[in-house]
């Protein structure tokens, strides 16, 4: 088990290193005049020269890369051109917003997707199976921004007109300040993300369960007199959950880097919102930091998925 974890951790660190090389080449090597690009179109020649000197852009490329790695290692991501704030402090408060949105929605879509997938697979070609399949196909085909607008219209705007202020339409309250208000402000974003994602998990779980339910070990467990619940959830679901785990790790890793559309629709001050603002204002230090951070989240999520694989399937530890 230790060897397996060390191998996966080494591979994850290698991927992170490749990402830093790609980010460095994309932002510091590929552009013709990096100092001019970073300083902005209205910068004077003196400002461009100062930027070049501070970032070491007048040094060899290898030295520039090591300086870039050193700054990343010490958490020095530079200063925002738009607000002159340190990028680390600018992103620190927004990570909690994106994490709250991603993890809360993930719990909801995993619960809905897996439960409905198991229900459909254990009653193949029945009315519940056909209904859940059609419903999941409908939500799967619906764009996230459209579902977000529909949810906002029905559960905020129409209820507000009726004098019922059950869910706020925008804004964010920290969990430490008021847990109930935190959940109320995130309920609609969670729902809009979870419904679209749960549709994919319903289909994945159903397909995997149908394959596993025909295996010999499932029939043997049933023949030994185990209850139907234990056969389904203790044996079949554990063997069928692998593709769901893979998809779950990818989805959560991507969302931790910022759910751009959802954060824009519901006015959440997360990484996705600041990413859009930084692209519009060409705030390169913030863009570089978000790209690096989002990549790290995806790599970390995949490492966690590998650990979960080892727990769910002992054969993985023996590879």
WOTALIN-V767685 format. One record per residue. N is the residue number from 1. RES is the residue in three letters. PSI is psi in whole degrees, -180 to 180 (none if undefined). Layout:
# WOTALIN-V767685
<<N	RES	PSI> <N	RES	PSI>>
This chain:
# WOTALIN-V767685
<<1	UNK	-43> <2	UNK	-43> <3	UNK	-41> <4	UNK	-46> <5	UNK	-41> <6	UNK	-41> <7	UNK	-43> <8	UNK	-39> <9	UNK	-40> <10	UNK	-43> <11	UNK	-39> <12	UNK	-42> <13	UNK	-37> <14	UNK	-42> <15	UNK	-42> <16	UNK	-39> <17	UNK	-44> <18	UNK	-39> <19	UNK	-42> <20	UNK	-38> <21	UNK	-44> <22	UNK	-42> <23	UNK	-43> <24	UNK	-45> <25	UNK	-41> <26	UNK	-39> <27	UNK	-23> <28	UNK	-14> <29	UNK	-45> <30	UNK	-43> <31	UNK	149> <32	UNK	-47> <33	UNK	92> <34	UNK	-42> <35	UNK	-42> <36	UNK	-41> <37	UNK	-42> <38	UNK	-41> <39	UNK	-27> <40	UNK	162> <41	UNK	-29> <42	UNK	6> <43	UNK	146> <44	UNK	163> <45	UNK	-35> <46	UNK	-40> <47	UNK	-41> <48	UNK	-43> <49	UNK	-37> <50	UNK	-42> <51	UNK	-43> <52	UNK	-39> <53	UNK	-44> <54	UNK	-37> <55	UNK	-2> <56	UNK	29> <57	UNK	-9> <58	UNK	5> <59	UNK	169> <60	UNK	156> <61	UNK	-39> <62	UNK	-43> <63	UNK	-38> <64	UNK	-41> <65	UNK	-42> <66	UNK	-36> <67	UNK	-40> <68	UNK	-45> <69	UNK	-40> <70	UNK	-42> <71	UNK	-41> <72	UNK	-43> <73	UNK	-31> <74	UNK	8> <75	UNK	19> <76	UNK	100> <77	UNK	12> <78	UNK	-166> <79	UNK	144> <80	UNK	133> <81	UNK	-24> <82	UNK	-42> <83	UNK	-7> <84	UNK	16> <85	UNK	152> <86	UNK	136> <87	UNK	-36> <88	UNK	-45> <89	UNK	-29> <90	UNK	-36> <91	UNK	-22> <92	UNK	-46> <93	UNK	-23> <94	UNK	-21> <95	UNK	-40> <96	UNK	-36> <97	UNK	-50> <98	UNK	-37> <99	UNK	-41> <100	UNK	-43> <101	UNK	-48> <102	UNK	-48> <103	UNK	-38> <104	UNK	-46> <105	UNK	-35> <106	UNK	-41> <107	UNK	-42> <108	UNK	-49> <109	UNK	-31> <110	UNK	-43> <111	UNK	-46> <112	UNK	-48> <113	UNK	-47> <114	UNK	-44> <115	UNK	-44> <116	UNK	-33> <117	UNK	-41> <118	UNK	-42> <119	UNK	-43> <120	UNK	-38> <121	UNK	-33> <122	UNK	-8> <123	UNK	63> <124	UNK	140> <125	UNK	17> <126	UNK	176> <127	UNK	-44> <128	UNK	-39> <129	UNK	-49> <130	UNK	-38> <131	UNK	-46> <132	UNK	-37> <133	UNK	-45> <134	UNK	-41> <135	UNK	-43> <136	UNK	-36> <137	UNK	-38> <138	UNK	-47> <139	UNK	-34> <140	UNK	-32> <141	UNK	-11> <142	UNK	127> <143	UNK	148> <144	UNK	-41> <145	UNK	-35> <146	UNK	-45> <147	UNK	-37> <148	UNK	-42> <149	UNK	-41> <150	UNK	-46> <151	UNK	-42> <152	UNK	-39> <153	UNK	-46> <154	UNK	-44> <155	UNK	-8> <156	UNK	-59> <157	UNK	-50> <158	UNK	-40> <159	UNK	-36> <160	UNK	-40> <161	UNK	-30> <162	UNK	3> <163	UNK	15> <164	UNK	108> <165	UNK	70> <166	UNK	-45> <167	UNK	131> <168	UNK	150> <169	UNK	-18> <170	UNK	174> <171	UNK	171> <172	UNK	137> <173	UNK	126> <174	UNK	148> <175	UNK	-38> <176	UNK	-24> <177	UNK	-47> <178	UNK	100> <179	UNK	-37> <180	UNK	-45> <181	UNK	-34> <182	UNK	-47> <183	UNK	-40> <184	UNK	-42> <185	UNK	-24> <186	UNK	-4> <187	UNK	-48> <188	UNK	-45> <189	UNK	-41> <190	UNK	-46> <191	UNK	-44> <192	UNK	-37> <193	UNK	-41> <194	UNK	-38> <195	UNK	-41> <196	UNK	-40> <197	UNK	-38> <198	UNK	-30> <199	UNK	-42> <200	UNK	-38> <201	UNK	-31> <202	UNK	-46> <203	UNK	-41> <204	UNK	-48> <205	UNK	-42> <206	UNK	-47> <207	UNK	-43> <208	UNK	-40> <209	UNK	-39> <210	UNK	-37> <211	UNK	-43> <212	UNK	-36> <213	UNK	-18> <214	UNK	1> <215	UNK	158> <216	UNK	-38> <217	UNK	-28> <218	UNK	-43> <219	UNK	-37> <220	UNK	-42> <221	UNK	-39> <222	UNK	-37> <223	UNK	-25> <224	UNK	-3> <225	UNK	11> <226	UNK	150> <227	UNK	156> <228	UNK	-38> <229	UNK	-43> <230	UNK	-36> <231	UNK	-45> <232	UNK	-52> <233	UNK	-28> <234	UNK	-25> <235	UNK	-58> <236	UNK	-49> <237	UNK	-38> <238	UNK	-38> <239	UNK	-26> <240	UNK	-7> <241	UNK	-8> <242	UNK	-53> <243	UNK	-31> <244	UNK	-41> <245	UNK	-41> <246	UNK	-50> <247	UNK	-38> <248	UNK	-44> <249	UNK	-42> <250	UNK	-46> <251	UNK	-45> <252	UNK	-41> <253	UNK	-42> <254	UNK	-44> <255	UNK	-32> <256	UNK	-27> <257	UNK	-4> <258	UNK	117> <259	UNK	88> <260	UNK	-53> <261	UNK	-48> <262	UNK	-41> <263	UNK	-34> <264	UNK	-42> <265	UNK	-43> <266	UNK	8> <267	UNK	39> <268	UNK	127> <269	UNK	64> <270	UNK	-167> <271	UNK	-34> <272	UNK	-41> <273	UNK	-45> <274	UNK	-26> <275	UNK	-44> <276	UNK	-46> <277	UNK	-40> <278	UNK	-36> <279	UNK	-41> <280	UNK	-42> <281	UNK	0> <282	UNK	44> <283	UNK	85> <284	UNK	-43> <285	UNK	-39> <286	UNK	-40> <287	UNK	-45> <288	UNK	-45> <289	UNK	-42> <290	UNK	-41> <291	UNK	-46> <292	UNK	-43> <293	UNK	-43> <294	UNK	-39> <295	UNK	-41> <296	UNK	-38> <297	UNK	-42> <298	UNK	-43> <299	UNK	-44> <300	UNK	-41> <301	UNK	-39> <302	UNK	-34> <303	UNK	-42> <304	UNK	-40> <305	UNK	-41> <306	UNK	-40> <307	UNK	-42> <308	UNK	-38> <309	UNK	-47> <310	UNK	-31> <311	UNK	-42> <312	UNK	-39> <313	UNK	107> <314	UNK	-23> <315	UNK	-27> <316	UNK	-38> <317	UNK	-17> <318	UNK	1> <319	UNK	none>>
